[in-house]
Amino acid sequence: MADEILSQNEIDALLSAITSGEMDAEELKKEEKEKKVRVYDFKRALRFSKDQIRGISRIHENYARLLTTFFSAQLRTYVNISVASVDQIPYEEFIRSIPKMTVLNVYSLKPLDGRLIMEINPNIAYAMLDRVLGGKGSSVNKVDNLTEIETILMSQLFEKAAVNLQEAWASIREVDPILEEFEVNPQFLQMVSPNETVVVVSLNTTIGETSGMINICIPHIVLEPIIDKLSVHYWMETTTKERDMDAYEKLSNNIQGAQLEVKAILGQTSINIEEFLNLGKKDVIALDQQIDQPLLLSINNEPKFHVQPGKHKNKMSVQVLEEIKGVKLYDE
């Protein structure tokens, strides 16, 4: 454990207390020699850092938005889903925290090992089922005696929702979520040891006028291969998107076909109005260009090359001598 660093104010207060006799220096030395013990519960071992928990939270914030859109379209009613909390707890504590009879969907996430559990509060589950069957979305908790048709309808709804889980996790790892089990009694689900650390993502869920929670339990074995990708450093490194080669080719082709105005400037000069009005036949206007100096070739009014005039296939032409960099010759 790192030593605690005192601020200057705390140091001044400590010296003042020793000087005034309020604190005995010998007693202070004895307290320093005593060992400091911090209680550690091995049943609640923290296997994920705060940074990694924030990474998991980011994934499921996106997942919550995707689920909101998906269920809104499927149920044709008001749906709002948001992340309420992300905690790491023993698996046994998660099982004890959910109702004795509830709706449990078990997904595999190939190629990752292990499986995750999505627990849907019965109020929410029955509101969804009622909407699927054409009702108003009212909730009647009878999870202990689901009919075969109700089980199939509910399983199909959450099987279709698996694509949202795949999309949410795509930023970290390509997975193929498959709904493997549909269960109503959590006691029948012993996927990991009771003391195994799991991450529980709780989602506040509103379906119409019914509210409840959706809890996602992710065992450590599922996240272990991708732990290094959950930190903020990984997210920052992967924010730069790869170049879209098709878009790059289209943009290059469009640029190559762009029209440019090219001018070979023989020379320039300026005269006043009086000289202009007195111009007559055979008068000569002297330019500022020396005959033995190269000409300027401008592209869209930007001087780009030194050139020399000549002929090519009986047409007036210029030959590029060197590239130059300069300011605009004149405004458009």
N, C-alpha and C positions, 0 to 999 in steps of 0.2 A: 504494500500500500504506500502510495506517495506521501511524503511529509506535507502537513498542512502549512501553507505560507500565510503569515500574518500581514495585515495591512499596516501602514505607518501609524494610523490612529490607534489600532489595537496594541501595537508595540509601546506607544506613548502611554496608553492607559495602564498597561501592565507594569511599566517602570514606575509610574506614579503610585500604583497600589503598593508596590514593594517598598518605595521610599517612605510612604505614609504609615507603613506598618499594617495596612489592611490585609496584606498577603505575605506569608512567610516564604522566603526563598528556598529554605530547606524542604518545606512541604511541597513546593513546586517541583523540586528535583525528584522527590519520591514519586510524585504523580507521573513524571516523565518516564521513570524506570518501569512503571507498571505496564504490563502488556495490554494492548488494545485488542479486543476480540469483537469480531463482527459475525453475527449469526448468519449462517448460510443454509438454506433448505435445499437438500439435494433432490428432493422430489419436485422442486420448481426450478430446475436448472435452466438458466438462461443461455440458450445455444445460438441465439441470433442477436446481433448488435442492433442498436437503435437505427443505424443507417440502413441495415438490411430490412428492418421492419418498415421503414419509410418506403423502401423499394417495393415491398409487397403491397403496401397501402396504395402506391401509385398505380400498380397493375390493376388492383381491384376498384379503384376510382373509375378507371376506364371501363372495367367490366360492368360496373353499376350503370354507367351511361348506356352501354350497349344493351344491357338487360331492360332498361327503361324503354328504349326504342322498340326492342323486340316484343315485349309483353304488351305495349301500347297497341302495336299492330295486330297481335294475335287476339287480344281480349277486347279491343275496340272500346276502351274506357280509360279514365285517368290513371296513370301509373307513375309513381315516383320512387326511385331506389337510390340510396346514397350510403356511403361508408360511414358507419357509426363509430367503430373502433377496430383496432388490430392488436391482439394480445397473444403472448406465448404462454401456454399453460400445460400441465400434464393432461394426457388423454383422458384419464379417469375423471378429472375435474370437468372436462368438457361434457362427458357423458352424463354426469350428475346434474349439470346445469340445464339440460334440455328436458322437455316434458317426457313422461314415461311412454306416451303414445304420441307420435308425431310423424311427419313425412320426411323420409331420409332417402336421398339419391346418392349412390356410390358411383363415382367416375374413375376410370383408369386414365392415365395421361401418358400413353406410350410416346416416346421411348423411355420416359422417366419411370423409375420403380415406384411401387406403392400405389395407393389410391387416396382420393380425397372424398370427403363427405359433405354434401350440401343438405342442411337441415332447414326445412321450410315450416314455419309455424302453422299449425292446423288452420287457424283463422285465415291466413293468407292463402293456403293451399285450396281451401274450399271456396273462397271467393273467386279464385282463378277457375276452378272447376265449374262453378255456377255460371260464370260468363261463357265458358266454352259450350255449355249446354243451353245457352240462350237466356239465362236468368239475368237479374240486375246486379249480381255480384255480392249477394248476401252470404254470410258465413254461418254454417251450421256444423259444429264440431262433432263428427261421428267417425273419426279416424280409426277407431277400433273395429269398425265393421264396414270397411270399404267393399263395395261390390266389385266383381271382376271387370265390369265395363268401366267403372270409375277409376280403377287401378290402371287399366290400359290407357285411358284418356289422359290421366295425369302423367303417366310415364312418357307418353308420346310428346306431351308439351315440353317436358324438361329434356327429352332426348333432342328435340329440335333446338333447344336453347344452348346445346353444347357447342355450337358453332361460335357463339359469342365468347365462350371461355377460350376457345382456340385463338380467336382474334386478339383477345386481351393479353394472352401470354406470348403472342408472336414477337413482341419487342424483346423478350428474354430468350425464349426457346420455342422452336416449332414443336407443338404437341398435337396429339390426336385424341381428344376427349371422347370416351365411349361410356354411355350409361350402362353399367353392368348389373346393378342391383337396385331394387325399389323396396324399401323396408319401412315399417311403422314402429317397430320396437327397437330402441337403441341398444338394449341388452344383447341382441343377437349380432351386433357388429363389434367384433373384437379384432380390429385390424392391426393394432400395435399393442405393445405392453402398456399397462395402466400408467406407468411412470414416464413413458415416452413423451418428449416435448412435441407439442403441436402448435401451429399458428392458427388462431381462430379469427376470421374476418367476419364481423357482424354488420349486416346491411339493414338500415331502416327502410321498410317497404310499405308503400301505400297502394292499394288496389281499390279504386273507387272510393268508398267511404270506410273501407276496412284497412286497419294498420296492424303491422306485426314485424317480426324479424326473420331474416334469412341468415343463417350462420354457415360459414364455409370452414371446415376443419381440414387443415393441410399438415400431414405428418412430416417430421423432420426428414424422413427417408426420401420423400418426394422432392424436397427443396435442396437436399445435400449436393447433388451434381451441379446446381446452378447458383450456389450461395455467392460465389465471387461476382456474379452478374447482377446481384441485387443492390450493390452499393452505388452511391451517387457518382463515383468515378466512372463506372461502366456506362451509366446513362449519359454523362457528359461526353465520353469518348465516342458514343454511337449516335450523337445528335446530328453529325454531318452525314447527309444522305449520299449514297453512291450515285455517280453520274448516270443518268438515263441516256444510253447510247442512241436510242431511236430519236429522242428529242434533240440530242446533240447533232445528229446527222441532218435532221430537218432544218435546224437553226443554221447550220453551216451552209446548206444548199441555198437557203433563203438569202443569207448574207452575200454569198458569191454571185447571186443574180441581181443584187442591188445596183441601181444606176448611179454613176458618178459623173460630175461635170469636170472635164479636164481642159485646162487652158495653158498654152505656151505663150508667155508674155514677151513680146518683142521689145518692149520698153514702155516707159511712162513719162508724162510731163504734165505741167499745169500752165494754163494761160488765164489772163483776166478777161472780163467781159469786153473791154474795149478792143483787145487784140482779136477776140473771137468775131466781133462785129466787122472788123476791118479785113478779115481773111478774104483773099481773092485767089483767082486761078493761078496756079504755079507757085503759090506761096509754100514755103517749107516749114514744117514744125519739127524742131530738133528734139529727139527723145533722150532720156538719161542713160540709155544703154550703150556701152562701148561695143564697137563692132568685133573686137577681139575677145570679149568676155562671154561666158556661157549665159544662156537664157534661164529664166525661172519657169518651172512647170508647176502649176497649182492644181490641186484637187479639192473641189468644193471650197475654193478660196483659201486653202492652206498651202503654202509653198512646201513642196515635198522633194523636188529633184532639181539638180542642175542639168541642163540639156544643151545640145547643139543642134541647130537646124540643118535640114537636108531634104533629100527626096528619096522616096521608096515606092517603086512601081508607078513612077510618074505622078506621085502625090506628095504634097508638102508634108514633111514628117520631122520628128525630132528624135535624137538618140540620147538615152539617159547616160549621164557621166557619173553622177554620185547622188546619194541621198542626203537631204538636208532637213534640219528641224528649225522652224521659225514661227513667227506670229502671223496672224491673218494679214493679207495684203490690203484688203478693204472689206467693209461690212457688206453683207448681202442687201 
